[in-house]
Amino acid sequence: MTQHWKIEPMKKPRKERVELKKNRSSRRRQGDFTRRLSAHPEQAGDLVASERISGKGDLTRKRTVLIQNSTNDSADGLTVEPMSSGAWRGHVLEVFGLESLVQSPDGSLVRCTLRQVLRKMLTRQRHVLAAGDWVRVLGNKSEGTIESIEPRIRSLCRSSRGRRHVIVANVDQVVLVASAREPTLKPGLLDRLLVAAESNGIRPILCINKIDLVEPASLIPLAGVYARMGYPVILCSIPSGQGLERLRYEMKGCTTAMIGQSGVGKSSILNALDPTLRLPIATVSRDNNKGRHTTTTAKLLPLSSGGWYIDTPGVRQFQPWEIVPAEVHSAFRDIRPLANLCRFPNCTHSHEVDCAVKNAVADGLLDTRRWESCCHLSTPVTTYDVS
């Protein structure tokens, strides 16, 4: 029996009108000539007699480009045609300002810049490029130009004044690092990071560092709450080496992002896992008991034990990107099954009667702090105009 294979035709690039960023200079033209002349007639000679009017308007701030993306219009990436022939595929290791460090297929590192149309396109992203992105580069082995950004599989992002800040891209899992002391552990920040990871399909791992500074038994209630939900919880101490082997096993063969407050010991943990890295570290400030932001940019580097890691700058505030308040409970593993038992399908779990979530809190079946964290995240946040 003969099998006939159906060949799908390659989709042609589609034309799309994209908006470009506005110039950030202030308006130069002044429209109060009559009022100023009436108030100060003696200054008539000092006023500008003519002015050149710029032709830049709404039409000139747009450009027609060819988009070759894909079947999914909501794909996270910018593939703008026409792409120059001879472009090669690279992996973004670090982004600093308008330039980035890209690894070529042969392993060499190339310093690259974004092509002009990618820089000027108006998007809701804080920066169109992030560590972990796969890109197409045109250039030689010393410098190049990024022609396009491939659609991202998974990305961890947060809201930054109304814009989407992509912290890391194309990661398999994320290690949420907290410290038992110096700085103080913030369970609310862990909940927000868990919501962002769950919403984007990224496997979270909880790591509580510096357990040698406290009595380990005092961490059991908090660690038990997350462990009962199925999250891997690792208690770590760099001086004693506790938890490092477990962490090395979890990170082997995967692309892992390290994220947490500044000063919790993300870089120190990576140095302990792979001494050849020699990442810069610093002590916690004694004035405010906070970290010193030693790591300033996200860096993608290989681990000698196998896999990749991304060391990220410390975060002090984290607001998940465009999270729908009505869907927040679905990212809480302990609240998700209870929400289906509420009397009202649109229950906010705050003031409604016959709420299964509130009843579980009252009966001691659900952690009160987790319920408060869910209600706080469900509160709408202020939006910003990014145009």
Secondary structure, 3 states (H helix, E strand, C coil): CCCCCCCCCCCCCEEEEEEECCCCCCCCCCCCHHHHHHHCHHHHHHCCCCCCCCCCCCCCCEEEEEECCCCCCCCCCCCEECCCCCCEEEEEEEEECCEEEEECCCCCEEEEEECHHHHHECCCECCCCCCCCEEEEEECCCEEEEEEECCCCCEEEEEECCEEEEEEECCCEEEEEEECCCCCCCHHHHHHHHHHHHHCCCEEEEEEECHHHCCHHHHHHHHHHHHHCCCCEEECECCCCECHHHHHHHHCCCEEEEEECCCCCHHHHHHHHCCCCCCCCCCCCCCCCCCCCCCCCCEEEECCCCCEEEECCCCCCCCECCCCHHHHHHHCCCCHHHHCCCCCCCCCCCCCCCCHHHHHHHCCCCCHHHHHHHHHHCCCCCCCCCC
